[in-house]
Amino acid sequence: MKLSRRTSWFLVAFGVWSVIIWTTFVKNLWADSAHQAFTNGDHSHPTAFFWIHLALAVTSFVLGVLVGLVGVRGLRAREQ
């Protein structure tokens, strides 16, 4: 199956967007300005909030990378 150029570029853009958004999210989660991710701001004592949101971010990051790779493969297939 070949993807259109437009669809392939959309998938690549979605992958890049996901990497940027979820990397920023994890940085903000680690900074924890609301004191929800760590007990008393101590990074050696993460809360369930931290683990759930980290799992969400990692999963979304991986899926974003995979979607982006599908887009790249679609672009490469159009060149051949």
N, C-alpha and C positions, 0 to 999 in steps of 0.2 A: 504494500500500500504506500502510495506517495502522498505526502501532505502538500498543500498549496504553499507558495512562498509566504503569503500573508499569515496563514495559520502557523507556519514554522517560526516566523518572526514573533508572533504573539507568544508562543510557548517559550522562546528564548527570553523575551522581555519579562514574562511571568517568573521564570527561573531566577533572573537577575534581581527582580523586585523582591522575591521571597528571601533570597540570600541577604539582601540589604535589611529588610524589615526584621527578620528573625535574629540576625546578628545584633542589631540595635536593641531588640527586645531583651535578649540575654544580657547585654551590657547593663541595661536599665534594671533588670531583675537582680543582677549582682550588686548594683549600687544601692538598691533597696531603700529608697528615701521614705517609704511609708512604714518601714519596720514590720513587714509582713512575711518576708522570705526567711529571715533569720531570727532566732530567739535573742532578744536584747542586742541586736546588731552584731552578734558574734557569728562570724562566717563558719565557725566549726560546728554550729548547731542549726542546720537548715530545717525549715518547717515543711509540713505537707504541701503548703502553698508553693514553696520553692520547687519541690520535686514534681508536682503536677504541671506547673508552668514550664519547667525545664523539659519535661517529656513532650509537652505540646510543641515547644519551640524546636526541639531536635527533630521530631517527626515531620513538622512542617518544613524545616530546612532541608531535610533529606528528600522529601517529596518535591520541593521546589527545584532542587538540583536535578532530580530525575526527569521532571517535566522539561526543564531547560535542555537537558541532553537529548530528549526526544526531538525538540525543536532544532537543535544543531544537526542531528542526524537527518531530519527532514530537509534542511537546507543543503546538506552535502549530497543527498540523493537527487535533488533538483539540478545540481551542477553536472551530474554524470549523464 
